[in-house]
Amino acid sequence: MKRWEYRIIDSKDASGGVFRGPDRQKLEDHLNALGDEGWEIVGVDFLELDNRHSFLAIARREKPDGPVADATG
């Protein structure tokens, strides 16, 4: 069975302010770097708070084989 780890990416991502402004190449480079690390974007939601637009993306990548943790707590 595949196991996944998840990462939240938002418009306030601290990676050099990559999501600020209309620099498409910078955004593509950042997404490609995440892909090189094995991350895959699986969902995106666009938000409007205080008349400001932002987004929230969920990325996942497969966990290496190892013991499976019990998610039921």
Secondary structure by P-SEA (a helix, b strand, c coil): cccbbbbbbcccccccccccccaaaaaaaaaaaaaaacccccbbbbbbccccccbbbbbbbbbcccccccccc
